[in-house]
Amino acid sequence: MFRTITYIFLPLLLVATSCREDELVVPTEYDIVGDIPASTSVRGFYLVNEGNMGSNKCTLDYYDYQTGLYARNFYAERNPSIIKELGDVGNDIGIYGSKLYVAVNCSHKVEVMDARTGVRIGQIDIPNCRYVRFHRGKAYVSSYVGPVMIDPNAPKGAVYEVDTASLAVTRKVTVGYQPEEMVIADDYMYVANSGGYRAPNYDNTVSVIEMIDFKQIQQIPVGINLHRIKKDRYGKLWVTSRGDYHTRPSRLYVLEKKRGYNRMIVSDTLDIACSNMAFRGDSLFYYATEWNNYTQSNTITYGIVDIRTKERVSDNFITDGSDKDISIPYGIAIHPETGDIFVTDAKNYVSSGTLYCFDRKGRRKWSVRTGDIPAHIAFLNE
């Protein structure tokens, strides 16, 4: 359906060869997608491909809404002098101001680039980093702190505060075991703790950090092996539990402030498996790739939850049957203006994945080949 165009410029390759010596820079590949919205303030989006642990194959793709071109693996071409390129396992991506941040988990760093060009600015050294969020001129990075290994004595994790101007770490606070996603609401940060390295003794708390003093002031018991945490338009927090992969299934929790309470409490537990989610209006779109150690297989589901009633209103947001083409859903994002829904497919985890784009009604618009294990998307505004 699409033609692949590979731009190979002799001067670029000569520069790359001189900078990298024995390591040849793989040139960027371009696919013609042609999806150019008539009017949007979104210039394009970045997609981070995680790559397998230990393979040093984290890559960065970019889709340009102005040209309709999908650029695959362009970091090396833009940064030919950087040995090992992005690094080992890209775990998150975010844009703040003019900078693009990629948390590279097993390389123990956050890579920082110019958001317009993809040219490297520097890196922030943070051990076993996971996710990155932003607030009032600062970047916040969750970290497992300890080495990358299953260990019943693994240490508690932390959240690091980084000045986005100097890229220097300014503060650090200890939270629960193996913290994952964070969200900031009303000058408080909420951190989903997994305890994944300490299985089967998982953590089950959301840490609450008071942002002014940057101190943990509370841990809210929620569910075991927490992962995602996101805030809806009404201020409620939605938190996912991965369960224990045996008898305790994945669940979706809701945290909110009730009358008479000054702090968040668990208000609802939804009997819904959820791996990741994204909001559009009053709808929460989710998918679940739920692994079971007994059956040695995944149970894959999709759906929509009404965030006002907290009820599931659809058991699949993909309406044309093309969900059958997706082997392992691994990421989800929704265009902030068009409402297009993006779902990534990790396939077999060791070869190229696929990015699918669906329109607002859940009908497939296009798809494109990605790097290995496509996962995290960040939209770039004009």
N, C-alpha and C positions, 0 to 999 in steps of 0.2 A: 504493500500500500504506500509505503514511504520510500523515497530514494535517499540513500546515505551518501553524503558528500564529505570527503576527507580532504582538508586543506593541509598540504605539506609544502612549506616554504623552505627552500634550501638555506637562506641566511639564518632562519630560526634554528634549523637543525645543526648548522655549524656552530652557532652560539651555544646551543644545548650541549653539543658534544664537547666543546672546549670547557664548559662549566662543570659538566657531570662526568668527564673523562670516559670511563668504560660503560656508564649507564646512559642509554639512549632515551631521550624524552619521547614518549608516545604522543603524537599530535592529537589535538582535539578532533572528535568526529561530530558531524552535524547531521541531524535528521530534519527534513522539511515536514513540519506538522501543519502549519498554515492557519492555526486558530488565532485570529487577530480581532479582538473585540472592537466594536465601533467606538466605544467611549469608556475608558477606565483609567483610574489614576494609578493602577498597579502596572509597573513597568515589566515585571517578570517574577520568577520565583527560582530559588535554589533548592536542590534536592541533594541530601547527603546519603551516599551509599555506605553502609557500615563496613562491609568486607568481613571475611572470616577472621576470628581471633588468631593472631600469630602470623597472618599472611601479609600484613602491611598493605592492604588493598583498599583502604578508605579512599573514596573518590567523591568529587563534587560535580554535579550537573547543573545546567542552567537553562530555563526556558524563557525566551524573549518574546513578549507579546507584541513588540513593535515590528519584528521581522518574521515571526512564526517559525523560528529555528530553535531546535532543541540541541544544546551543546553538551556533549557527553565527555566527562573526564578532562576538563580544561585547566585544572589547577597546575599540572606539571608544565603545560605550555606557557602559562602566565608566570610561573615561578621556576624557571629552568635551573636555578642554582641551588634549590632546596633538595638535599639528599633525603631519600625515603618519602618524599612528597608529603601528603597529609598525615600519614601515619597508620596506626593500628586501631581499628574499630572506632568509627565516627558515631558518637552516641547522641548528639543533639546539635541543633543549629539555631541561631537567632540573629536578628538585625537590630541594632540600636544606633541611632544617629547615622553616621556615615560608615560605620564599621560592621563587618560580618564576623560572627563568632561561631567556631565549630569546636565542640567538646570532643576530644579524641581520647577515649577512655584508657586503652592499654598503652598509649604513648604518654599518658600522664600530663596532658597539656590541653590548653584551649588555644587553638590557632586563630589569629586575628587578621582579617583581610580588609581591603577597601571594598565596600559593598557594591560599588559601581563597576570596578574593574577586576576584582578577584586577586589583585596583587597583594602579596603578603606584607603586613605591617610589623608583626611580631608574634610572640607567643607568651602565654601565662602558664607557668609550671604549677600544676595542681595534681596531687597524686590520685590516681583512680577516679578521675572526674566523670560525672554523669550528665547532669542537665544544667542549663544556663538560663537565668531570668534577669530582668533589668528593672531598676527603680531609682529615680532621682539621681541620675548621673553615675550610678554604680551597676556593676554586673555581679550577679550572685551565682555561685557554682556549687552544686552538691557534689560530695566526694565520699567514697567508701573509706578513704584514708589508708587502710591497710593494703597489702599486696593482693593481686588478682588470684584468689584461690579460695576453695571451700575450707573453712576453718571454724570449728565450734568455739574457738576463742578469739575470733575476729574482733577487732576493736570497734568502738562506736564511730559513726561517721561524723561529718562536719559540713557546714556551709561556709564557703569563703566569700568575702566581699572584695571586689576589685574596682579600683578607680579606672573609669573608662578613658580618661585622658592619658594617664601615665602607664596604664596596664599593670600597676603595682597592686599586690595584695595588701589591703589595709586592715581587715579584721577577719576573725574566724570564730565560729561558735560550734560547739559540740552538740550533736542531735542524737537521734536513735541509731540503730544498726542498719548499715547499708542504705542510706537515704537515696530516694529516686527524685521524682518531679517535685517542684515547689510552685506555689502561687502566692501572690501578695495581695492582701485586701485590707484596707483601712489601717495602713502602717503596721500590719502584722504579716509575717510570712508563715505559711503552713507547708510543712515538709512531710511527704509520704515516706515512711520508713519501711523497708522490706525485710531486713534480717536474712537476706537470701544466702549469704555465706555461712550462716549458722543453722541451716536446715538440718533437722525438722523443727528446730527451736526458733521459728520465725519471729520477727518483731511484729507488733500489731498496732502501732501508734502513729498518730500524726503529731509531729512536733510543732509547737507554736513559738515563734520568735518575735520578740518585741523589737521593732526595727531601729528605734532611736538609740537604745543602749546595746542593741544586738546581743540579746540574751534569750536563751530558751526559758520561757516562763511556764510552760505547760506541755504535757503529752496527753493527747486524747486517744483512749482505746477505741479502735475502729474495727479492723479485721486483719487477719494474718497476711503477710507477704504483700504489702501495699505497693502500688506502682504509680499510676497516673493520678493527678489531682488538678482539677480545672475549675474555674469560677464562671458561673453563668451571669446573664444580664441582671439578675435580681440579687446577686451577692451570695447565692448558695454555692457550696463547694461540692463537687462530685469526685468521689475517690474510688479507684478500682482495687480489688484484691485478686491476686492470682491464685489464691487457695494453696493447697499443698501438693497438687498434682496426683493425689490419691483419692481420698474420701471427702475432702473439704473443697467444694467447687469454687470457681471464681464468682465474685459478687460485686455489685455496684452500690455504694453508700452515698448518702446525702448528709452534709453537715450544714447547719444554719443556726442563726440566733433566734431563739424562741422568746416569747414575752416572759419577762422575769429573769432572763439569763443575759449576762453581759458578754459571754463568750460562746463560741461555736460548740454545738453538741451534735451527736448523731441523731438525726430526726427520722431517717428512713433507711431501711435495707431492702434493696430491690433484688428479687430472685432472677437476676440477669447476669450472665457471664459477659465480661467486658474486658477487652485488651487495650483498646484505645477509643477516643471519642473526639468529636468536634461539634461546635454549636453553629446553628443558623437560626436566628430569631428565637422562637420558643421551642425549637426542636434540638434534641441531642441525637446526633448520628453516631452509631457505634458499630464496631465489629468485635468478634471474639475468636481467637485462635487458641482454644483451650486444650492443652496437652494432658494426657492421662497416662501415668506410668504403668497401670495395669493393662490397658488395651494397646499401649505403644502407638497411639494415634491421636490426631487432633480432631476436635469437634469445632466446626467453623459455622458461625452464625452472624447475621447482620440485623440491624433494627433501628427504629427511631423511638425516642422517649419524649413525651411532652413534659418539658421542665416545670410547667405550672402544676400539673396534676400528678407528676411523677409516675405516669402510667405509660406502658409501651403501646404505641399507636400503630406500629408497623413492624412486621417481622423481617423486612428486607427493604433497604432504601434503593437497591438496584432492581429496577422494574422490568427490564427487558430480557432477563434470563442470562445475561452475560457474566453474572457472578460465577457461573460454572467454569469460566475460563481462568478464574483466579485460583491458584493452587494454595498459596499461603499469604493471606492479607497481612501486611506488616506495618502499614502507616496510613494515616488518613488526614486530609486537610480540606478546607472549604474556602474557595475564593471569596474574599470579603465583599465583593461587589456583584459579580455575576451569579454567585451561588453554585458554581460548578464544584463537583465533589471529586476529589482525587484520592485514589486508593493505590497503594503500592503492593506488588506481589514479589515476595522473596523466592518463590519457586522452590528449588531444592537447596537453597542456602549456599551453594558453591559455584553457581554460574550467574550470568546476567539475569537481572530481574526485569519487571515491566511496570511502567506507570500507566494507570488507566484514568481517563477523565470522563466523568458522567455529567450530564446537564442537571438542572434543578429538579427535573422529574425522574432522575435516576436512569436515563437512557445513555448508553455509551456514545461518546463523541469521537474519541480517538485514544490510541495507546502508542507507547514508544518504549524501545529497549533502554534499560538503565545499566548502571554498574551492578556489582554484587550486593545483594541485600539492601535494596532501597528502603529508606525508613522515614527521614525527617525532612520537612518542607518549611521554608521561610519565604514569605512574599516580600518583594522589593517595590516600594512606592516610588512615584516620580519625585 
